[in-house]
Amino acid sequence: MHDDRCRLSYVRSVLSEKETSPMLEGELEEAIRRAFPLLLPDLYHEGYRIKSSQAILLGRRIDLLLETADRRTCIIELKAGAPPMPHVRDQIHDYAECWRKRYPVRKSPRLIVISDVIPKVTESELAKSGVESRAISVGSVRDALERCRSDDSAATGLKLDPNDPDDLARVRDLLSDYDTVAVPDDVVFGPPWNHEKVYAALVKRGEGYKDLWKKNPYVRLFGQYPRFGVLYHNTKANAYKRGPLHFNPRVPAWNEKIFQQIKPSIEYVQSDNKGPGRERYNCDWYRVKDWDRFAVALGL
């Protein structure tokens, strides 16, 4: 099979003639798909191959999923221009957490953020959290595309399902309700807010959520305060439908300042009574009376 060189017309249609113009994420994704050995030679020589672009994992779409023959994985998040911090860090760590929930017996994936420009401070902050970063310039992409072999054999939109020979993992997978953490592609995150949109926005932001095989699913409000507060999913079977927002002011992670920011948009319903010796586990139930104001208080 002879080498099919990428047409210059494609290069010109994808890339701006000015080196200073940022590439779109989709353009960078397509370029790496076509010229992976040239643009990421170290990963290629380590045995990584593109398994899928836009792989679907618990409702998230992973830009590029790489895998080796011995099943080491790498998740790549692509950004146009300087990656926004801390959003991109939280986003890719959310993908890693989803991977661990989906594949509990497999090794955690390698995490890499790629853009055409990576500021030094961003590189440093990502490295501190265990995330690698790479800057691939427009010129490098152009040169690679002009001499690459066109190869679109990698899958697109692959749905990642567990295939580990682990009975418990498979049982939990079958019991899990993945719809509760699926973020619709067409949802518009903005006013007017409602229960479903706020829940999806928190999931998309990377907040932690309850194990999906357990009943009464919820998402946490703030990742840095894992026991500060949670919002239960708006399902008919949810036992907390009357008061889906739960706070526990008795835990060490309680932050009164954040609660006061949220308080004007919510209304007290009731409190738990779990009996003597369990008082510290009692939560206060609230309903949301103003979803738009609540979303602003959460920084959505």
N, C-alpha and C positions, 0 to 999 in steps of 0.2 A: 504494500500500500504506500503510495507516494505521499509526501507531506503536503497538506493543504495549507497554504499560507493565508492568513487573515487578510481580507481585502482592505486596501487603504481607505476605501469609501466608508467601510464600517468604522474604522478608527476615527475618521473625521466626524462621522455622525454621532459618535459616542463621546468623544473628548473635545473639549474646548481648545482652540488654537492657542489660547493664552495659558501659560503655565500657572498663573495665579488663580485661575478659575477653579473652584472646588468641583470634584466629581460628585455626581449623585451616588447614593448608596447602591442603587441598581446597576449603575455603570461599573462601579468597582467590583461588585459581585460577579457580573458577567465576564469582566476581564480576568478575574482570578479563575473562574471556571474554564476559560479558554487557555490561559497561560499559567496554570498553577505551578508547574516545575520551574518556570522562569521567575515568577514573582515571589514565590515562597520556597526557594530551593532547599533550605535547611529542613523544612517540614517534609518536603518530598523525599529527600534522601534518608530521613528517619523512618520512612515507610508509610507516612500518612497519605491517604487518598481521599478525594471528595466523595463522601457517601451520598450527600444530598444538599441542595440549596433549599432554603425555606422549609426545612424539616419541621413537622408539627409535633410539639411535645407539650402535653397538658394544656392545649389551647394556645401556646406560644408558638411563634415562628422564629426558628433559629436561622440566621442568615446563611451560615455554612457549617455543616457537620462533617468532620474528618474522622477517619478511622484507619487503624493499621490492621495488618493480617492477624495479629495477636489480640485484636479488639481493644487497643488503647484508643481513646476518643479525644477529640479536640473540638471545642465549640468556639466559633469565630463570630464576633459581632462587628459589623461594618458601620462606619459613620462618615458622613460628609462633613468635611471641615473638622475643626478641633472638637473632639468628643466632649459633650456636656457632662460636667462632674457636679455632684456624685451620681447623677442619673445613670450613666453608662455602667459605672461600677456596680450599682445596685441591680441593674438590669441583667448583667451577665452572671452575677452571683445568684439571681433568681433562677436563671436557666440551669445553673449547676445544682441548685436545690431541687428543682423539678426532676433533673436527671437522677439524683439520689433517691427520690421518692419512687420514680418509675423503675429504676434498676438498683434496688438496695444491696445486691450482692456484687455489683461491679465496681471497679475503681472509679473514683471521681474524675471527671473530664479535665483536660487541660483547657485553660481559658485565655483567649487572645482577643484584644480589641485592635482593629485595623482602620486607619484613615489615611488621607493624603497628607495630614499634618498632625503630629502628636506633640503638644507643648511639653517641655521638660517637667513642669510641675504635675501635669497629668500623668506622664510616664511614671513619675516617682510615686504618686498616690495609688495608681493601679498596682504597681509592683508591691507596695506595702500590703495590699490585700490579696496577693497571690495571683494577680492577673498580668499577663504579658501584654505588650503593645508593640505595634509595628507601624511605621509611616511608609507608605508607598506613594511616591510622587506621580503626578500626571505624566511627566516625561518618562519615568520608568515603565508605566503602563503602556504608553505609546510604543516605546521601543520593543517591549515584550510582545505586544499584539502584532507588530510588523514582522516578527520572525517566529511567531508561535505556530503550532499545529492546532488547527481547529478541532476541538474535542468536546462535545456536549453530551458525553455518555453518562455523566452523573445524574442521578435522579433529582427531581424537583418536587417539593411538597410531600416528601416521604413521611408517613405517619409512623412514629416510633412506638413500637409495642414491645413489651418484655418478652424475651425468648430465653431467659435463664432457666436452667433446670432446677428451679427452686419452688417447691410446692406452695409454701406459705406466700411467697411473692406473687405467685399466680393467683392464689385464692384472693389475696388482697386486691389484686388488679381487677378481678372479676366483680368484687364487691364495690369497687370505687366508682363514684359518680364524677366523671371527668367534666361533665357539662358545667359543674359549679365553678370551675376555674378556666373555662373556655372563654376567651375574649373575642367576640364577633369582629370580623374584619371591617364591617360597615358601621360600627358604633361610633358616634360622634361624642367625644368627651367634652362636655360643656353644658351650660344652662339650656333648657331646664333639666336639672339633675333629678334623679329618682333613686330608689333603693338599688335597682339592678345596675344602673350606670355607675354609681359610687362603688359598689362591690367590685365590678369589673375593673374600674380604674385603679383600685387598691391592688388588685391582683396584678394588673399590668405594670404598676409601679414597682412591683417586686416584694410586696409585703407577704409575710408568712401566712400560711393557712393551715387549718386542721387536716390531719391525715384523711385522705379522701374515702377510705373504707369505713370510717366511723360516722355515726349519725350526727345530725345537726351541724352541718359544715359552717365554718366561720373564717373570716380573714382578719388579721390583726391590723390595727390602725397605724401603728408606728413600729417599724422594725427594731429601732433602738430601745423600745420599751415592750418586750415580748409579752408581758402580763399586764400591761397598762390598760388596754381596752380592745374589744373585738366587736365586729359587726357580723351577725349571723346571716346566712343566706336566706333570701326571700322565697322559700319553698313552702308549699301547703303543709307538708309533714313536719316542718320545723316547730319544735316545742316552744320556741321563744318568739313567735310571730308578734305577740302583743308588745314585747319590748326587745327588739333585735339587737340593741346596742347595750353592751355590758361593760361596766367599769368596776375595778376593784381597788379602792383607795387604800387598802390595808397592805398592799405589797410594797417591797422596797423600791420598785421601779416607778412608783406613782409620781406623776409630775403635775402638780396643782396648776402651774402656769398654763400648760397645754389644755388641761381640762377646762379652765376658765375661758379659754378661747372658743372651746366647743360648746360650752354650756348654754349660751343664748339660742342655739339652734335646736336644742333637745328638750325633752320633758320627762321627768321622773315617773316611773310606773310602779315599781315594787323592788324589794330586795330578797335575796336568797335567805333561807334559814336551814342550814345544813346540820344544825345540831351542835351540842356541846363539844368543844375540842376541835371543831372545824370552822370556827368563826372567820379565820383568815382566808378561807376559800369562798366566803359569801360575796356575791357580786350584786351591784346595783343595776337594775334594768331601766333602760330609757327607750323612748321612741323618738324618732326624728320628726320635728314639726316643720322644719324648713331645710329641705335638701340642698338648695342652692347655697345657703349660708353655711351649712354643715360641710359641703364640699370645699368651700373657700377656707374654712378653718382647718381642714385637713391638708391644705396646700395642693388640691387637685386642679 
